[in-house]
Amino acid sequence: MALSRRMAASALLLLVLLVATEMGATTTKVAEARDCLSQSFKFKGACLSSSNCAAVCHTENFPDGECHRQHLELKCFCKRPC
């Protein structure tokens, strides 16, 4: 009888610990910023370097730019947070 009480007490303690750790674990949801893309008007030729693309995008008042494949061609797309 003493063994079953001890087992019940241990099981109850384990259950309380599991519930407490689940309640104590706070999950923080962080919203990720989305980027809006716009094809560069000034970039000429195939986009082979995202750093060159970004430099041209700076002249178009965009903070960044990167190469993307569009219809089997690599084109420069300027991006900014939406």
C-alpha positions as CSV (number, residue, x, y, z in Angstrom):
1,M,0.0,0.0,0.0
2,A,2.8,2.4,0.9
3,L,4.5,1.6,-2.5
4,S,1.3,2.5,-4.5
5,R,1.0,5.8,-2.5
6,R,4.6,6.6,-3.3
7,M,4.1,5.8,-7.0
8,A,0.9,8.0,-7.1
9,A,2.8,10.8,-5.4
10,S,5.7,10.5,-7.8
11,A,3.3,10.4,-10.8
12,L,1.5,13.5,-9.5
13,L,4.8,15.3,-9.0
14,L,5.9,14.5,-12.5
15,L,2.6,15.7,-13.9
16,V,2.8,19.0,-12.0
17,L,6.4,19.5,-13.2
18,L,5.4,18.8,-16.8
19,V,2.5,21.3,-16.7
20,A,4.7,23.9,-15.0
21,T,7.4,23.7,-17.6
22,E,4.8,24.0,-20.4
23,M,3.2,27.0,-18.8
24,G,6.6,28.6,-18.1
25,A,7.8,28.3,-21.7
26,T,6.8,31.5,-23.3
27,T,6.8,31.6,-27.0
28,T,7.4,34.9,-28.6
29,K,6.1,35.4,-32.1
30,V,8.0,37.9,-34.1
31,A,6.5,39.2,-37.3
32,E,9.0,39.0,-40.2
33,A,9.2,42.0,-42.5
34,R,8.3,41.2,-46.1
35,D,10.3,42.6,-48.9
36,C,8.6,44.2,-52.0
37,L,10.5,43.6,-55.2
38,S,10.5,45.8,-58.3
39,Q,12.5,45.1,-61.4
40,S,15.3,47.6,-62.0
41,F,14.8,50.0,-64.9
42,K,18.5,51.1,-65.0
43,F,20.3,47.7,-64.8
44,K,21.4,46.5,-68.2
45,G,22.4,43.0,-69.2
46,A,22.2,39.7,-67.3
47,C,22.4,40.0,-63.5
48,L,25.4,38.0,-62.5
49,S,26.3,39.9,-59.3
50,S,23.8,40.9,-56.6
51,S,26.3,43.5,-55.3
52,N,26.2,45.2,-58.7
53,C,22.5,45.0,-58.7
54,A,22.3,46.5,-55.3
55,A,24.5,49.4,-56.4
56,V,22.2,50.2,-59.3
57,C,19.2,49.9,-57.0
58,H,20.7,52.5,-54.7
59,T,20.6,54.9,-57.6
60,E,16.9,54.2,-58.0
61,N,16.3,55.0,-54.3
62,F,16.0,51.4,-53.1
63,P,17.9,50.1,-50.1
64,D,18.9,46.8,-51.7
65,G,18.8,44.6,-54.8
66,E,19.4,41.0,-55.8
67,C,19.4,38.9,-58.9
68,H,16.4,36.7,-59.6
69,R,15.7,34.2,-62.3
70,Q,12.7,35.3,-64.5
71,H,11.8,33.3,-67.6
72,L,15.2,31.7,-67.9
73,E,17.0,35.1,-67.5
74,L,18.7,36.5,-64.5
75,K,17.3,40.0,-63.9
76,C,18.1,42.6,-61.3
77,F,15.3,43.2,-58.8
78,C,15.3,46.1,-56.3
79,K,13.8,45.4,-52.9
80,R,12.6,47.4,-49.9
81,P,10.5,46.5,-46.9
82,C,6.8,46.6,-47.6
